[in-house]
Structures are given as structure tokens and as C-alpha cells.
Amino acid sequence: MRELILFMHMSLDGFVAASDKTTPFGTGDDGVFETVVPKLMNEADTLLLGRIVADELLGYWLTAETNDPDLSNGARAHARWVTGARKVIVSRAEEQLPWTNSELAVVRTDSDLLRAVSELKQRAGKNIVVYGGVRTAQNLARLDLIDEYQLVVHPVAFGEGGALFEKLRGRLELKRVDAVELKAGAVFLRHRPVR
């Protein structure tokens, strides 16, 4: 069965988004596209995105090769992967999606989210990657739907913002699978829930 992999950047104090909505993690020169993202891309063929983050993320990555001449080779490979990946967009409303190779998952309740993720995991293919946004990641964590957490932890503390584990129903036991030191003081951590 396919697995659901959450890949997100987070602050040292556990926030995946700053309260002021700015890009919270500096210049982006942490080296993830050259070190840890290639393995993630190799093992996955589907993106699961919240509707709000889909506009931002797909708006950038689907045109990155054309619009950003300073892309590293790793970021260029990631842009190509995003373009080719199946895109499943979680939204509360019925709508037409503007992206090719995409489908809508209307999710208004926990039961809807459980059903949508279960159906995705049952399909043939490689793993499913979730890049967020905050509410989508929080809900997936709360419902224990994430099979692996891949977190890039940056050496910055926000004090407030969107906390990944804010809405858990109880204690979440995790087992570390890997840790990689990245550039600029960031650390990549892979954890799996103990079930």
C-alpha cells in the first residue's frame, strides 16, 4: 500500500508557518533539493495539497524553470517532478482546477478526509507527498493519517504561528528513521509513528 509522507519546513519551536505569514525560513539555501528531496521524488508520484497552498506552490513550481533562471539543478529536477506528479487538491468547495493532471477531493469533515486519504493509499503507484498547508497537515496528523514525517528543522524560533502538532488528540509516539545535517544550520529529520 502507498504511504503518505509529510514534507515540511519547521522552526525549532515547532511552527510550520509564522504568524505574520512571511516566508519564515530564510533564503532557502539549506541544500534540501540536492540532498534529501531526490529520494522523496524517486519514491513518490502524487502530491496531496490543501487548496490555499496549491495556488502558491503550483503557481511557483509549474513555471519555475521558465521564470527562475537561478534554480539549482536539484530545484530544476523538483520543478519537473511537480509538473509530472498527480496532484490531488483538498478543498471544501466543488470547483474546476486550473492544473493539468489534477483532481479535486472535496473534504468538509474528518470522515471525508479519512475516505479521501484511504482511497489514495489504495491506488496503484508510488507514495503520496503532502507539502501542507498548515490546516491540512494539522488535520492529517490529528487523524493519524501520516505514515512518515520528513521535517526540515531550521535554527529559528517564532514564538507563535501555525504549529504542526497543535491539534493532536493525544500523545503521538514517533521513531526516528534518519537525521541529516543540512546547510545554514538546518537539520532534516525523518520520523515514523509508532503504531
Secondary structure, 3 states (H helix, E strand, C coil): CCCEEEEEEEECCCEEEECCCCCCCCCCCCCHHHHCHHHHHHCEEEEEEEHHHHHHHHHHHCCHHHHCCCCCHHHHHHHHHHHHCEEEEEECCCCCCCCCCEEEEECCCHHHHHHHHHHHHHCCCCEEEEEECHHHHHHHHHCCCCCEEEEEEECCCCCCEEECCCCCCCCCCEEEEEEEECHHHCEEEEEEECC
